[in-house]
Amino acid sequence: MNLDFSELNTSQIYHCLVQTVLPRPVAWIMTQQENGKRNLAPFSFFAPVCSNPPTMVVSIGNKSAEQSKDTFANLQRSQRCVLHIASMAQLEALNSSAATLADDESEVEKLGLKVEAFGEHNIGRIEGAPVAFECRLQQVLKLGPAPQHIVFLEIERAWLDDAVAQEVNGRLTVSAEQLDPVARLGGIQYAALGDLFSLPRPQ
C-alpha cells in the first residue's frame, strides 16, 4: 500500500498515524480550572524531547473549531500542570477521563479520584499514579488550519513512587515492570508492556 498524503483528507491521515506510530505513551495531564476545580485528560501525541532544560512536548487539538480544549485553556491561563504516567491499574480511569464534560464539572470529582499534595502550585497529583511531573508552560507552536497546539512543558519537579524507583550506584533506576505504564494504540486499543528484554548497544 502506497499512500500519498497530499491525496488524503485529515481523518485518513490521522488514522494512519495513530495506527502505525505504536505504542505511544500517554500524558495524563491535570490542570486547574478558573473555578478552582481540577481538569484531567489523556494525550498520546506526547514525548520527552530534551533533558536540558527538561522538557516534554504534547500535541493538543481543539474541542471544536471555535473552542480550545480545557487543558490548553487552563495552561494558557495558569502556566502550570501536573503530567502523570498512569499504570495499567488506572486504565479505566484514564480512558474515562477522555469524556467531554460541562465546563463546571471535574473529571477528578466525577471519577472519585483522590489527589495528593505535590509541588508548589496547588494542583496536586493523582493518588496511585506511579510518576508525576510538575511542569510549567514553556512555549506553544501552532500547526495547521485548526490549529493544533504543540505545547512544550518544562519539568520543575518529579515524584516517583518508591515501588518503581531506586538509586543504584548513584544513578536513578526505574523498573519498567513495576511502573507498568499504559500504551496507546490505534482506535480504542491499548496495550501493556508485554515481554521485556535487554540488548546492549554496539561498541
Secondary structure, 3 states (H helix, E strand, C coil): CCCCHHHCCHHHHHHHHHHHCCCEECEEEEEECCCCCEEEEEECCEEEEEECCEEEEEEECECCCCCECHHHHHHHHHCEEEEEECEHHHHHHHHHCCCCCCCCCCHHHHCCCCEECCCCCCCCEECCCCEEEEEEEEEEEEECCCCEEEEEEEEEEEEECCCCEEEECCEEEECHHHHCECEECCCCCEECCCCCCCCCCCC
